[in-house]
Amino acid sequence: MKRWLSVCVLFLGCSACAAGKYVWAEQMPLERHEPETYAIRPGDRLSVLVWNQPQLSGPVRVRADGVATVPLVGDLAVSGLTAPDAAVQIKRRLQGLVVEPNVTVTVDEAREVTVSVIGEVRAAGAYPVRAGETVLHILARAGGLTEFADTSSIFVVRGSGDATRVRFRYRDLVAGQSRSLAFALRDGDIIVVE
């Protein structure tokens, strides 16, 4: 009897985990595909140019913590900033150290947008997202669903701010359902196939 009760409690606990809040992909507003202003990410390589100050100019790598070390300025949190915003921050820090600093920052090498795929797929892992790729493209690159996958329980978990879970049905993806295919993946998204 105790064993049966333990199995029931375990089953109910697992059911409660899978029953978390989510939004169906069809209920998501269509995203406009306008070019976004690029925000600096960890792993990017920046080029800092301080006019007439070659010793303060050069390439800078953004560390995993989102901080770049700039000559004379020191550590500067740049993750999430645009290149012009980063230039303004560097210029502020150089005030009083350099006469009328004129600073330009460009992103020389952007880190690829990457999503992770876990659960009932043939090849779970991290995958770079190329322009225009959808959840279906990434599932295909992960080798497709296994025979144990619940084809109506595919989620994209987005951790920015309040964690968001968007639910997809495989049949909607392969049928070309517009809102499911229009869903734009972002860096750090996790695709979970239950």
Secondary structure, 3 states (H helix, E strand, C coil): CHHHHHHHHHHHHHHHHHCCCCEEHHHCCCCCCCCCCCCCCCCCEEEEEECCCHHHCEEEECCCCCEEEECCCEEEECCCCCHHHHHHHHHHHHECCECCCCEEEEEEECCCCEEEEEECECCCEEEECCCCCCHHHHHHHCCCECCCCCCCCEEEEECCCCCEEEEECHHHHHCCCHHHHHCCCCCCCEEEEC
